[in-house]
């Protein structure tokens, strides 16, 4: 565990944001190469997959850890391993997740799986939603015969080491939708000679907020995050602007239906005001749909490890791009409690608790056994 903690602290000191994890990839490869996996491949530009083949055929299991950090300035004053990169830090615990997966690799280096292959994915770019998509499109990943997929996330607010899971939607389906309204400028003294998007933009925001819905466990949550219009030129009536919303729902279909409704609102308002409107989808996350068989395996693994288990009544509102994999293969994501007093994820003083690393390793190893 001392070695694993040193690995985690090195990763914490050297964070890299999504799709820039080049040095992280080099470091992971330097850790894995001495373990002599049966295959060791770069994927999705800055990711890594290590393959350990079973002694006999069985179900092939993909285990995933995310590797990227966040553009957040660390404010901790009590760490001996603070981030060395200004404005970038591991505030979601991916340094810990990566360390857990390295520990799993160390286990399989000493003894191969009894049955079935194990594929350990060190996935980049979870935070912006593109990592899992890029891995899924990678030619080496496509060559793997995957039967089931599993991942974990540390969870502040839950007792340390507690395993948290549920069947169905574990994390939200999320996308950010930007609507760009375009008219044309006029003199501010004669706004009627132009096409100012202000009325359409205001109505769009208000009408989309009316799509919010709470009927637990079903929900739609629309959050305005950014808005811009015109320039600071006080003699000019604005001619264009944009509204940026984050839309999340408990499943992919509900999200897609809501996006369609929001786009229709914008299109109708633009027509009424004589404007053009275009759309951009930013940072998409598919909902993690936990398969009941996979959840049962996680529950059995927790029992085998004598860990407390909590079955959630409803999933989490945050997005997690592991949903790409649970929509391709049977599988599940589960949580490991990181402490009731642990700072929340993405808080500038959050720090992953090293005590739960061994818990994550034991869970993944037992999950692979129970999946056979």
C-alpha positions as CSV (number, residue, x, y, z in Angstrom):
1,X,0.0,0.0,0.0
2,X,2.9,2.4,0.6
3,X,3.9,2.0,-3.0
4,X,0.4,2.5,-4.2
5,X,0.1,5.7,-2.1
6,X,3.3,7.0,-3.6
7,X,1.9,6.4,-7.1
8,X,-1.3,8.2,-6.2
9,X,0.6,11.2,-4.8
10,X,2.8,11.4,-7.9
11,X,-0.3,11.5,-10.1
12,X,-1.8,14.1,-7.8
13,X,1.3,16.3,-8.2
14,X,1.3,16.0,-12.0
15,X,-2.3,16.4,-13.2
16,X,-3.4,16.8,-16.8
17,X,-6.7,17.9,-18.1
18,X,-8.9,15.9,-20.6
19,X,-7.3,14.9,-23.8
20,X,-3.9,16.2,-22.6
21,X,-2.9,13.2,-20.5
22,X,0.3,12.5,-22.4
23,X,2.7,12.4,-19.4
24,X,0.1,10.5,-17.4
25,X,0.0,7.9,-20.2
26,X,3.8,7.7,-20.2
27,X,3.8,7.2,-16.4
28,X,1.1,4.5,-16.5
29,X,3.0,2.7,-19.2
30,X,6.2,2.8,-17.1
31,X,4.3,1.2,-14.2
32,X,2.6,-1.5,-16.3
33,X,5.5,-2.6,-18.5
34,X,7.4,-4.3,-15.7
35,X,4.2,-6.3,-14.9
36,X,4.4,-7.9,-18.3
37,X,0.7,-8.0,-19.3
38,X,-0.2,-10.2,-22.2
39,X,-1.0,-7.1,-24.3
40,X,-0.3,-3.5,-23.5
41,X,-1.7,-0.9,-25.9
42,X,-2.2,2.8,-26.2
43,X,-5.8,3.7,-27.0
44,X,-7.8,6.9,-27.8
45,X,-4.6,8.9,-28.1
46,X,-3.8,9.2,-24.4
47,X,-5.3,6.1,-22.9
48,X,-3.9,2.6,-22.1
49,X,-5.3,-0.9,-22.1
50,X,-3.5,-3.8,-20.3
51,X,-4.7,-7.3,-21.0
52,X,-4.3,-10.3,-18.7
53,X,-5.5,-13.6,-20.3
54,X,-7.2,-16.2,-18.3
55,X,-5.8,-19.8,-17.9
56,X,-9.1,-21.2,-19.3
57,X,-11.8,-19.5,-21.3
58,X,-14.6,-17.6,-19.5
59,X,-16.3,-14.3,-19.5
60,X,-14.0,-11.4,-20.6
61,X,-14.3,-8.5,-18.2
62,X,-13.4,-4.9,-18.8
63,X,-12.5,-2.8,-15.7
64,X,-12.1,0.9,-16.2
65,X,-10.4,3.8,-14.4
66,X,-10.4,7.4,-15.5
67,X,-7.1,9.3,-15.6
68,X,-7.8,13.0,-16.3
69,X,-7.8,16.0,-13.9
70,X,-9.8,19.2,-13.7
71,X,-9.1,22.9,-14.5
72,X,-9.4,23.8,-10.8
73,X,-6.8,25.7,-8.7
74,X,-6.0,23.5,-5.7
75,X,-6.4,25.4,-2.4
76,X,-5.3,22.7,0.1
77,X,-2.7,23.9,2.6
78,X,-2.1,20.6,4.5
79,X,-0.8,18.3,1.7
80,X,2.8,17.3,1.1
81,X,1.9,16.4,-2.5
82,X,0.1,19.5,-3.9
83,X,-0.4,19.9,-7.6
84,X,2.6,21.3,-9.4
85,X,0.5,22.7,-12.2
86,X,-1.2,26.0,-11.7
87,X,-4.9,25.9,-12.3
88,X,-5.1,22.1,-12.7
89,X,-5.7,19.5,-10.0
90,X,-7.2,16.1,-9.3
91,X,-10.5,17.2,-7.6
92,X,-12.6,14.2,-8.7
93,X,-10.3,11.4,-7.4
94,X,-9.1,10.1,-10.8
95,X,-5.6,9.9,-9.3
96,X,-7.1,7.4,-6.9
97,X,-9.1,5.5,-9.5
98,X,-5.9,5.1,-11.6
99,X,-4.0,3.9,-8.6
100,X,-6.7,1.3,-7.9
101,X,-6.4,-0.1,-11.4
102,X,-2.6,-0.2,-11.1
103,X,-3.1,-2.3,-8.0
104,X,-5.4,-4.6,-9.9
105,X,-2.8,-5.0,-12.6
106,X,-0.2,-5.9,-9.9
107,X,-2.5,-8.6,-8.7
108,X,-3.0,-10.2,-12.2
109,X,0.7,-9.9,-12.9
110,X,1.3,-12.4,-10.1
111,X,-1.5,-14.7,-10.9
112,X,-3.5,-14.6,-14.2
113,X,-7.3,-14.8,-14.0
114,X,-8.5,-18.4,-13.4
115,X,-11.1,-18.0,-16.2
116,X,-11.7,-15.4,-18.8
117,X,-9.6,-12.4,-19.9
118,X,-9.3,-9.2,-17.9
119,X,-9.0,-5.9,-19.8
120,X,-7.8,-3.0,-17.6
121,X,-8.7,0.4,-19.2
122,X,-6.9,3.5,-18.1
123,X,-9.3,5.9,-19.8
124,X,-8.6,9.6,-20.6
125,X,-11.0,12.5,-20.9
126,X,-13.9,11.5,-18.7
127,X,-14.5,15.0,-17.5
128,X,-15.4,16.4,-20.9
129,X,-17.4,13.3,-22.0
130,X,-15.2,12.3,-25.0
131,X,-12.9,9.7,-23.4
132,X,-15.2,6.7,-23.5
133,X,-16.5,7.7,-27.0
134,X,-13.0,7.8,-28.3
135,X,-12.1,4.5,-26.7
136,X,-15.2,2.9,-28.1
137,X,-14.1,4.0,-31.6
138,X,-10.5,2.8,-31.2
139,X,-9.6,-0.1,-33.4
140,X,-7.8,-2.1,-30.7
141,X,-10.7,-1.7,-28.3
142,X,-13.1,-2.9,-31.1
143,X,-10.9,-6.1,-31.4
144,X,-11.5,-7.1,-27.8
145,X,-14.2,-9.6,-27.1
146,X,-15.9,-7.9,-24.1
147,X,-18.6,-9.7,-22.1
148,X,-19.2,-7.3,-19.2
149,X,-17.9,-3.9,-18.0
150,X,-17.4,-2.4,-14.6
151,X,-16.2,0.9,-13.1
152,X,-16.2,2.6,-9.7
153,X,-16.2,6.2,-8.5
154,X,-15.3,7.4,-5.0
155,X,-18.3,9.1,-3.3
156,X,-17.9,11.9,-0.7
157,X,-20.7,12.0,1.8
158,X,-20.8,8.2,2.2
159,X,-19.1,6.2,4.9
160,X,-15.6,5.2,4.0
161,X,-15.4,1.8,2.2
162,X,-19.2,1.5,1.9
163,X,-20.3,0.1,-1.5
164,X,-23.1,2.0,-3.2
165,X,-25.0,0.8,-6.3
166,X,-28.4,0.4,-7.9
167,X,-30.0,-1.2,-10.9
168,X,-31.0,1.1,-13.8
169,X,-29.9,4.7,-14.0
170,X,-26.8,5.2,-11.8
171,X,-25.8,8.6,-13.3
172,X,-27.5,11.1,-15.5
173,X,-27.7,11.4,-19.2
174,X,-26.3,14.9,-19.7
175,X,-25.5,17.3,-22.5
176,X,-24.9,21.1,-22.8
177,X,-27.0,22.7,-25.5
178,X,-25.9,26.0,-27.0
179,X,-28.5,27.9,-29.1
180,X,-27.0,30.7,-31.4
181,X,-29.5,33.3,-32.5
182,X,-28.5,35.6,-35.4
183,X,-30.2,38.7,-36.7
184,X,-28.5,41.9,-37.7
185,X,-27.4,45.1,-36.0
186,X,-28.9,48.6,-36.1
187,X,-28.3,51.9,-34.5
188,X,-29.4,51.8,-30.9
189,X,-31.6,54.8,-31.6
190,X,-33.4,52.9,-34.3
191,X,-33.6,49.3,-33.1
192,X,-36.5,48.6,-35.4
193,X,-34.1,48.7,-38.3
194,X,-32.3,45.6,-37.0
195,X,-33.1,42.2,-35.7
196,X,-32.2,42.1,-32.1
197,X,-32.3,38.5,-30.5
198,X,-32.9,39.7,-26.9
199,X,-36.7,38.8,-26.9
200,X,-36.1,35.4,-28.4
201,X,-33.3,34.6,-26.1
202,X,-35.2,35.6,-23.0
203,X,-38.3,33.7,-24.0
204,X,-36.1,30.6,-24.9
205,X,-34.6,30.5,-21.5
206,X,-37.9,30.9,-19.7
207,X,-39.8,28.4,-21.8
208,X,-37.0,25.7,-21.6
209,X,-37.0,26.1,-17.8
210,X,-40.7,25.0,-17.9
211,X,-39.5,21.6,-19.2
212,X,-38.0,20.8,-15.8
213,X,-39.7,17.8,-14.2
214,X,-39.5,15.9,-11.0
215,X,-41.4,12.6,-10.7
216,X,-38.8,10.5,-8.9
217,X,-37.0,8.4,-10.0
218,X,-37.8,10.2,-13.3
219,X,-36.5,13.8,-13.8
220,X,-35.4,16.5,-16.2
221,X,-33.1,19.2,-14.9
222,X,-32.3,22.2,-17.1
223,X,-29.7,24.7,-15.8
224,X,-28.8,28.0,-17.6
225,X,-25.0,28.2,-17.5
226,X,-24.0,31.0,-19.8
227,X,-25.4,33.8,-22.0
228,X,-24.0,36.4,-24.3
229,X,-25.3,39.0,-26.7
230,X,-23.9,41.8,-28.8
231,X,-21.0,43.9,-27.8
232,X,-20.2,46.7,-25.3
233,X,-21.0,49.3,-28.0
234,X,-23.8,51.4,-26.5
235,X,-24.8,52.9,-29.8
236,X,-25.5,49.5,-31.4
237,X,-28.5,47.3,-31.1
238,X,-27.3,43.7,-30.8
239,X,-27.5,41.5,-33.8
240,X,-26.6,38.1,-32.4
241,X,-26.3,36.1,-29.1
242,X,-26.3,32.7,-27.6
243,X,-27.9,30.8,-24.7
244,X,-26.1,27.8,-23.1
245,X,-28.0,25.3,-21.1
246,X,-27.1,22.1,-19.4
247,X,-29.8,19.4,-19.7
248,X,-29.8,16.2,-17.7
249,X,-32.3,13.4,-17.3
250,X,-32.5,9.9,-15.8
251,X,-32.2,8.2,-19.1
252,X,-31.0,8.8,-22.7
253,X,-34.4,8.7,-24.3
254,X,-35.8,11.3,-21.9
255,X,-32.8,13.5,-22.6
256,X,-33.1,13.2,-26.3
257,X,-36.9,14.0,-26.2
258,X,-36.1,17.1,-24.1
259,X,-33.4,18.3,-26.5
260,X,-35.9,18.0,-29.3
261,X,-38.4,20.1,-27.4
262,X,-35.8,22.8,-26.5
263,X,-34.7,23.0,-30.2
264,X,-38.3,23.3,-31.3
265,X,-38.9,26.2,-28.9
266,X,-35.8,28.0,-30.2
267,X,-36.7,27.4,-33.8
268,X,-40.2,28.7,-33.4
269,X,-39.1,31.8,-31.5
270,X,-36.4,32.6,-34.1
271,X,-39.0,32.4,-36.9
272,X,-41.3,34.7,-35.0
273,X,-38.5,37.3,-34.6
274,X,-37.1,36.9,-38.1
275,X,-33.8,35.3,-36.8
276,X,-31.7,32.4,-37.7
277,X,-30.8,29.8,-35.0
278,X,-28.2,27.1,-35.0
279,X,-27.3,24.6,-32.2
280,X,-24.2,23.0,-30.7
281,X,-24.1,19.9,-28.5
282,X,-21.3,20.1,-26.0
283,X,-19.8,17.5,-23.6
284,X,-22.4,14.7,-24.0
285,X,-22.7,12.0,-21.3
286,X,-24.8,8.9,-21.7
287,X,-26.7,7.7,-18.7
288,X,-25.1,4.7,-16.9
289,X,-27.7,2.0,-17.1
290,X,-26.6,-0.6,-14.6
291,X,-27.6,-4.1,-15.6
292,X,-29.3,-6.2,-12.9
293,X,-26.9,-9.1,-13.4
294,X,-23.9,-6.8,-13.0
295,X,-25.4,-5.2,-9.9
296,X,-25.9,-8.6,-8.4
297,X,-22.2,-9.4,-9.0
298,X,-21.2,-6.1,-7.3
299,X,-23.4,-7.0,-4.3
300,X,-21.9,-10.4,-4.0
301,X,-18.3,-9.0,-4.3
302,X,-19.1,-6.5,-1.4
303,X,-20.4,-9.4,0.7
304,X,-17.4,-11.5,0.0
305,X,-15.2,-8.6,1.1
306,X,-17.3,-8.0,4.2
307,X,-18.1,-4.5,3.1
308,X,-21.3,-2.6,3.9
309,X,-23.6,-2.2,0.9
310,X,-26.2,0.4,0.2
311,X,-28.8,0.0,-2.6
312,X,-29.8,3.5,-3.8
313,X,-33.4,4.5,-4.4
314,X,-32.3,7.0,-7.1
315,X,-29.2,7.7,-9.1
316,X,-26.9,10.6,-9.1
317,X,-27.4,13.8,-11.1
318,X,-23.8,14.1,-12.4
319,X,-22.7,12.8,-15.7
320,X,-20.2,10.0,-16.2
321,X,-19.1,8.9,-19.6
322,X,-18.8,5.2,-18.5
323,X,-22.4,5.2,-19.7
324,X,-21.0,4.8,-23.2
325,X,-19.8,1.3,-22.2
326,X,-22.9,0.3,-20.2
327,X,-25.0,1.1,-23.2
328,X,-22.7,-1.2,-25.4
329,X,-22.3,-4.1,-22.9
330,X,-23.9,-5.4,-19.8
331,X,-22.2,-3.9,-16.8
332,X,-22.5,-1.4,-14.0
333,X,-20.8,1.4,-12.1
334,X,-20.7,1.5,-8.4
335,X,-19.5,3.9,-5.7
336,X,-17.0,3.5,-2.9
337,X,-17.6,5.8,0.0
338,X,-14.8,8.3,0.6
339,X,-16.0,9.6,3.9
340,X,-18.9,11.5,5.3
341,X,-16.7,14.5,6.0
342,X,-14.8,14.3,2.7
343,X,-15.0,17.5,0.6
344,X,-17.4,17.2,-2.3
345,X,-16.2,16.3,-5.8
346,X,-14.8,19.3,-7.7
347,X,-14.3,21.3,-4.5
348,X,-10.9,23.1,-4.6
349,X,-10.0,21.4,-1.3
350,X,-11.2,17.9,-2.2
351,X,-8.5,15.1,-1.8
352,X,-9.0,11.4,-2.5
353,X,-8.6,9.3,0.7
354,X,-5.8,6.7,0.2
355,X,-7.5,4.4,2.7
356,X,-10.1,3.3,0.1
357,X,-7.6,2.2,-2.5
358,X,-7.3,-1.4,-1.2
359,X,-11.1,-1.5,-1.0
360,X,-11.4,-0.7,-4.7
361,X,-8.7,-3.3,-5.7
362,X,-10.4,-6.0,-3.7
363,X,-13.8,-5.2,-5.2
364,X,-12.6,-5.3,-8.8
365,X,-10.8,-8.6,-8.2
366,X,-13.8,-10.2,-6.6
367,X,-16.1,-8.8,-9.3
368,X,-14.1,-10.6,-12.0
369,X,-14.3,-13.9,-10.0
370,X,-18.1,-13.5,-9.4
371,X,-18.7,-12.7,-13.1
372,X,-17.6,-16.2,-14.2
